[in-house]
Amino acid sequence: MKGIRDKEITVEFFIPLVMLLFMYGLTMVCFKIESKKSKEYLRSSFEAEIIDLR
């Protein structure tokens, strides 16, 4: 197995990056799902409207 110094990049170097990106994406998707549930719960609890400030 050669390293980056030998200018040969193999798949093993990209596996940690792919794992990191997958975990980041999974975290963001799960957070967004829970965020939508929480917004609906708060809206029904307080009977108010949530204004999107984009």
C-alpha positions as a Markdown table, in Angstrom:
| # | Residue | x | y | z |
|---|---|---|---|---|
| 1 | Met | 0.0 | 0.0 | 0.0 |
| 2 | Lys | 1.5 | 3.3 | -1.1 |
| 3 | Gly | 0.7 | 6.6 | 0.5 |
| 4 | Ile | 0.0 | 10.1 | -0.7 |
| 5 | Arg | 3.7 | 10.9 | -0.8 |
| 6 | Asp | 4.1 | 8.3 | -3.5 |
| 7 | Lys | 1.3 | 10.1 | -5.4 |
| 8 | Glu | -0.9 | 7.0 | -5.5 |
| 9 | Ile | -4.3 | 7.5 | -3.8 |
| 10 | Thr | -6.3 | 4.5 | -3.2 |
| 11 | Val | -9.9 | 3.9 | -2.0 |
| 12 | Glu | -8.7 | 3.4 | 1.6 |
| 13 | Phe | -8.0 | 7.1 | 1.9 |
| 14 | Phe | -11.6 | 8.1 | 1.0 |
| 15 | Ile | -13.4 | 5.7 | 3.3 |
| 16 | Pro | -13.1 | 8.0 | 6.4 |
| 17 | Leu | -14.3 | 11.0 | 4.4 |
| 18 | Val | -17.3 | 9.1 | 3.1 |
| 19 | Met | -18.1 | 7.9 | 6.6 |
| 20 | Leu | -17.9 | 11.4 | 7.9 |
| 21 | Leu | -20.1 | 12.8 | 5.2 |
| 22 | Phe | -22.6 | 10.0 | 5.7 |
| 23 | Met | -22.8 | 10.7 | 9.4 |
| 24 | Tyr | -23.2 | 14.4 | 8.8 |
| 25 | Gly | -26.0 | 13.8 | 6.3 |
| 26 | Leu | -27.7 | 11.3 | 8.6 |
| 27 | Thr | -27.6 | 13.8 | 11.5 |
| 28 | Met | -29.0 | 16.7 | 9.5 |
| 29 | Val | -31.8 | 14.6 | 8.0 |
| 30 | Cys | -32.8 | 13.2 | 11.4 |
| 31 | Phe | -32.6 | 16.6 | 13.0 |
| 32 | Lys | -34.8 | 18.1 | 10.3 |
| 33 | Ile | -37.5 | 15.4 | 10.7 |
| 34 | Glu | -37.6 | 16.0 | 14.5 |
| 35 | Ser | -37.6 | 19.7 | 14.0 |
| 36 | Lys | -40.8 | 19.4 | 11.8 |
| 37 | Lys | -42.5 | 17.3 | 14.5 |
| 38 | Ser | -41.6 | 19.8 | 17.2 |
| 39 | Lys | -42.9 | 22.7 | 15.1 |
| 40 | Glu | -46.2 | 21.0 | 14.6 |
| 41 | Tyr | -46.4 | 20.1 | 18.3 |
| 42 | Leu | -45.7 | 23.7 | 19.4 |
| 43 | Arg | -48.1 | 25.1 | 16.8 |
| 44 | Ser | -50.9 | 22.9 | 18.2 |
| 45 | Ser | -49.9 | 23.5 | 21.8 |
| 46 | Phe | -50.0 | 27.3 | 21.5 |
| 47 | Glu | -52.5 | 27.5 | 18.6 |
| 48 | Ala | -50.2 | 30.0 | 16.9 |
| 49 | Glu | -48.5 | 30.4 | 13.5 |
| 50 | Ile | -44.8 | 30.0 | 13.0 |
| 51 | Ile | -43.5 | 32.6 | 10.6 |
| 52 | Asp | -40.7 | 31.5 | 8.3 |
| 53 | Leu | -38.1 | 34.3 | 8.3 |
| 54 | Arg | -36.2 | 33.4 | 5.1 |
